[in-house]
Amino acid sequence: MVRIGIVTVSDRSSRGEREDLSGPAIREWAEGKGYAVEEETVVPDEYDAIVEALTGFCEKGLSLVCTTGGTGFAPRDVTPEATLAVIERSAPGFSEVMRMRSLAVTPHAMLSRAVAGIRGSTLIINLPGSPKAVKENLQFIEAAIPHAIDLLRDNVSDCGSVE
């Protein structure tokens, strides 16, 4: 079973001033794939809060942690830096594909600083902050996620086939 955590990074949503729509977009995608969303949190755009949420979810042994928000150029956008502090190994292919494919949708895709990486056996992927962009980006990478999780669990005997 793929066990998922969702971290929404938003000052306004964490204060209750704006409804979080991106976290629920990740939940909808995950449940549509048959994955179990076990943890969700909304944190402010603060480095320490993001690190704490990511670290805590990884310690629970979740398969995948998706963040949404805080990946742009704004002064308080520190999700990539917090993620880099948590991961032990990078997984740049995910963010590279998301940026590349998103450029066909908007030239602003090149402003994304999203990263992806691995801590223990947990895959962490930064997603954009808008629900539309979350859905698009998950579609771009969803085919690779199950295999990545199997590899992290050491459940793969043949890496030569693609389904």
N, C-alpha and C positions, 0 to 999 in steps of 0.2 A: 504494500500500500504506500502510495506517495503521500507523505505528510507535509503540509504546507503551513508556513507562517507568512503573515502580511504585515508590513510596517509602512504606514502612511506617514510621511514627513510633511507637516504643514503647521505653521504657527497658528493660522486662523482656525483650522479644524481642531487642533489640540485645545484651543480656548473655547470651542463650541460656537464660534462666530460664523462658520461655514460648514455645510454638510460635506462629509467625505464621500465623494462619488467614485474615486479611483480605486480605493481599497475594495469596495463592493464589486467593481468591474473585474478585479483580479479573482475575487471569490467566485463570481459567476463563471469565469473561464475555468477555474480549477474544478469546480463542481461539475461542469460540463464534460470535463476529462475524466471524471470519476475519482479525483483526488480528494483527500480529506483535509479541509482547512481546520487546523487545530489551534492556531494562535493568531490573534489580530491585535494590533495596537496602533494608536495614533500618537505621534510624538511631535514636539516642536522642532523647528529647524535649528537644532543645537547638537553639536558634535557629540557631547557626552551622552545625551539621551539616545541618539541613534546607535552609538557603540553599545550601550547597555542593552537596548532592544535586540540588536543583531546577535550579540554574544549570548544573551539569555535564550533566544530561540535556537541557536546552534547547540547549546548545552542540553537542550531538550531532545536532541537527536532528530530534528526535523530534516526531511529530505531536501526541501527547497524553501528558501526565504526570498520573497519578492518585496522590494521596496518600491514606493511610488512617491515621486516628488523630490525636490531639492537637488536636481542634477544639472541645473542651468548655470547661468552666469551671475545671477543676483548675489549680492554680498552674503546673504544668509544661506545660500545653496551649498551645503557642506556634506551632502549624502555620499558623494564619491570618496571624499577624504576619510569619512568615518568608516566606510566600507573597506577601504584600503588598510585601515588600522586593524580591522577584524580578520580579514582573510589571510590565509597562509600561502595560498597559491592563486595566481590570477587565471581567469578563463576569458581572455579577451575576445574570442570568437563571437560570443553572444552580443557584446556591445558593438562590435564591428559590424555584424550583420544588421542589428537594429538601426544603426546610423545609416548604413549604406541603403537599406531598403526604404527607410523613412525619407531619404532625400528625394525619392520619387513622389512623395506626398507633399513635402514642404522643404524649402531651402533652410528653414530654421533647424532642421535635424542636425546640421553641423555644429550647432550650439550645445548639443547634448554632451555632457561629461560623464555619462553613466559608465559604470564599471561592473564587472562580474568576477566572481572568484569562489574559492573553496575554503571552508574552515572545517577541519575534520572530515566528516562525510556529508556535510551540508553544502549545497550549491546556493550562492547568494547572487541575485540579479537585480540591478537597479533599473527601474522603469521610469518613464516620464510621469509628470504629475496630472495630465489630463486623462479623463476616462477614454476618450477616443484614441489617443496615442497609446494608452495602456493596451487596449484591445488590439490595435494594429501591431504593436511590437510583440505581443505574446503570439500572435499568428505567425510572425516572421521566425520565431525561435522554437515554437512548440514541438516541432518534429524531433529536435535534438535533445530535449529535456529528459524523456524517459531513459534513453541510452546513457546520458551523462549520469543520471542517478544510479542506474545499474552498475556503471563503472565504479562509482564512488562506493557502492556496496560490495564491490568485487563479485558481482553476479553475472559476469559476461565471460563466455568461453570462446566466442568467435566474433571478432570485431570486423570481419570482412564483409558482412552482409548488411544491407540497408532495407528496412521495411517501409 
